[in-house]
Amino acid sequence: MKSFNLKIKIHHKLFLVILVANCLLVGTIYAFGSWIFDTSFRDYLDQSEATRVAPLANDLSDEYLRQGNWQWAEKPRNSTWRKIVNPYMTREPERRRYEPVKGFGPDRQERNPIYFDEKPDLPPSPAGRRPQPNHRPFLLLDQNQQLIIGPSHEIKNTYWIPLKQNSVVIGQLGFLRRIAITSELDVLFTDRIKSNFSWMILGILFISAIISIPLSRLLVRPIEKLKHAMHALASGNFKTLLAHEGNDEFAELVQDFNVLSKTLDKSLRLRQQWIADISHELRTPVAVLQGELEAIQDGIRPFNKPAVDSLHQEVLSLSRLVNDLHELSLSDLGALSYQKATINIVELVKNIVEQHRTSFDSQSIDVSLQLPHDHKQYQIHGDFRRLEQLFTNLANNTRYYTQSPGNLSVIIQKQDDQVSVIWSDSAPGATEDDIARLFERLFRVDTSRNRNTGGSGLGLAICENIVTAHQGSIEAKHSELGGISIIVTLPFLFK
């Protein structure tokens, strides 16, 4: 049986989220508002009752002044209490019905109803008398908060009115608070208020639903643009860019997308240039080999030792290029092996310079080596063979490109917790654009690509990967000697 997956778009989800949030908010407001209204309305009714029985409090205070105490109220079958209180006694509201007045419309019926008391037929009491309707009793406390009249279990649910005589509290008169709204008119009033409030809530929900539809589409519109741009990027169009405004999270996402698009476009161009450069570099020695071999086959060039030496040099050049490409690919893949140990960077650089001293002297390159006096403290954690390859490449660059006579300056100095090796040579120099591209693969300053005056163009790219693997940095600058300065910075070994 095939499963059915319902696809819900983002703007539908946003619409539902906004609608549900509004429903929860409006529902909470309705519940809280209803509770506040009921509580406030009951307080209003209690205040109204307190105002109605305020004269009773005055009468009781006058009687207390005349009697001098409350003993008269404590007597059983107290006629004085009944005489004072009876005019203010209220029966529990009876159910009422209203009948429309003939000739009046529905609206008039609701505003001016005519009520008729429905006195239920109460069964006779055993004594043959009809029971009296329930009254809302009054309670009375003396000045010591002692109950004189009234049920003791109703004290907590009683509204108290202080009885004063010359600003002195002589007692308290209480009546039962309203727990529920029982009067037909009051119920009708509260029902009408709640009904109107309910219609208002439904109207708000309807308006919020109407507003949520275009609002959700408006919020999703930038995401739609990003989706189309991602499809274009996935199809290979790496020049796709998005305009972004503001500084919110989506603007940051658009900015990251543009960076990704530019990075992929640059990577594509570099890969195409990389393939073209490799093809050119491999084709050059192969073409030379092919030309010399065909010249020997055709008898144009004799097959002798100079011819073999020339072929051997081309093979060596091709072998170096292939080896450099292999090492560079291993470094990119992270598969280049490093066996790190404690190394004295000063001794290492000194040995490399001394190994190439004869070559420098033959090309009339004057070498200046400035080493620190406490060179034994210049310990780093690195791979000796790879670091030796690093500085050998720098020495070969000096040999290949520095004009004769020339100068080479090697300075080793300490910078905080790092050691810097400044490798500077004399003319020829390079432009700012060329210096920025020195670490690109197969890049050489001489645009003619004369392989007799330089290497494969991979040396500095390999140097950069070696330095990066040692958590260091490498940069190129203009040299004060007129050539190029390569600054290699490596971290010290901390014990």
Buried (B, 14 or more C-beta within 10 A) or exposed (E): EEEEEEEEEBBBEBBEEBBEEBBEEBEEEBEEBBEEBBEEBBEEBBEEBBEEBEEBBEBBBEBBEEEEEBEBBEEEEBEEBEEBBEEBEEEEBEEBEBEBEEEBEEEEBEEEBEEEEEEEEEEEEEEEEEEEEEEBBBBBBBBEEEBBBBEEEBBEEBBBBEBBEEEEEBBBBBBBBBEEBEBBEBBBEBEEBBEEBEEEBEEBBEEBBEEBBEBBBEBBEBBEEBEEBBEBBEEEEBEBBBEBEEEEEBBEBBEEBBEEBEEBBEEEEEEEBBEEBBEEBBEBBEEBBEEBBEBBEEEEBEEEEEBEEBBEEBEEBBEBBBEBBEBBEEBEEEEBEEEBEEBBBBEBBBEBBEEBBEEBEEBEBEBEBEBBEEBEEBBBBBBEEBBBBBBBBBBBBBBBBBBEEBBBBBBBEEEEEBBBBBBBBBBBBBEEEBBEBBBBBBBBBBEEBEBEEBBBBBBBBBBBBBBEBBEBBBBBEBBEBBBBBBBBBBBBBEE
